[in-house]
Amino acid sequence: MISLKKYLDMETEKPVENMADSRELFGPILDCYRSALLAMGCAGIAACPPAGLELQQGLVELEKRLAGNVTPGLVAETEKKVEETLERWGERSANDLKTKANDVKELLLALARTAQSVGDRDKRYTGQFNELTMRLRTIANLEDLTQVRASLVQSAGELKTYVDRMTQESQSLVKQLQTEVSVYETKLKAAEDLVLRDELTGLSNRRNVEERIESGIAKSQVFCVVILDLNHFKEVNDTYGHQAGDSLLKQFAHELRSNSRSTDTVGRWGGDEFILVLDCDLPEAKLQLERAKKWMFGEYKIQIGTGAEQTKVEVSASIGVARWQAGEKMKDVIEHADAAMYVDKELTRKQKR
């Protein structure tokens, strides 16, 4: 895509013969550029959820800068900030993926060492355990996660067979192996939870919520989608800073989770938007929300900066609810809930005028 800065410079330094056509062309180019920023944010979340949300928020703010009167200086500054934002996301994503890969390799090597020690203890199984140990070490060097999973399942099945044969012969060694497997399962569960959780609030992230909705659709279950958008959240960030904004998001997320049922999926959709998936019909969903409002809405204390200073803010949210109808896709029910939320937001604005 042509640099917007270069395009504007061309307009200023050497106007084209048909200025009207040129200006008509600039609008679509600018719209494409803004759409590309939003698309990059969504792609960042899909590629690496922990770092993707920060990328999306940064790109959304940059996209909004280009919605008004655009000048060459503003475009140049925006392009520079886009490059810096993408560079930070790339570094963080690479570090996150490297950490997860190292954890998996560490677990596989630990399992390999355990298998080798068991094989050394009982010479009747030396050949089988040596073969299993070599396979586990090979798995740890693989990059293809699908191949890693398939090989690990096969190796784990063989290891279980060997252990079952030795149970009566060496209870202490079996206990040691069980401890190793327990540690592995705990770390694996923690890694899976991390991938499906929003890093700031601890709620389900977008990927987890989408999986829940797709599951409900596949099973033809009755469920409702609720979208909540905090009112005047930008004013909190602008007045007290992003740290205060993060404090408010975490507190609201806690109240939202506390006032939801254990069967509900409670997630952060992005920025100051939250989402619920309720396994009930529309009337019951609305009743549940009315009860929850009494606890979720109202006065919150937020931390200002790194000191002990606090301030109080009034918090409310615009809410949209939609029941999934047979034949609808995930994007349909989400769009209906989102549209209802904007109707509620507009009604709130009119009431305050």
Buried (B, 14 or more C-beta within 10 A) or exposed (E): EEEBBEBBBBBEEEEEEEEEEBEEEBEEEBEEBBEBBBEBBBEBBEEBBBBBBBBBBBBBBBBEBBEEEBEBEBBBBBBEBBEEBBEBBBEBBEEBBEEBBEBBBEBBBBBBBBBBBBBEBBEEBBEBBBBBBEBBBEBBEBEEEEEBEEBBEEBBEBBEEBBEEBEEEBEEBBEBBEEBBEEBEEBEEEBEEBBBBBBBBBBBBBBBBBBBBEEBBEEEEBBBBBBBBBBBBBEBBEEBBEEBBBBBBBBBBBBBBEBBEEEBBBBBBBBBBBBBBBBBEBEEBBEBBEEBBEEBBEEBEBBBEEEEEEEEBEBBBBBBBBBBEEEBEBEBBBBBBBEBBEEBBEEBEEEEE
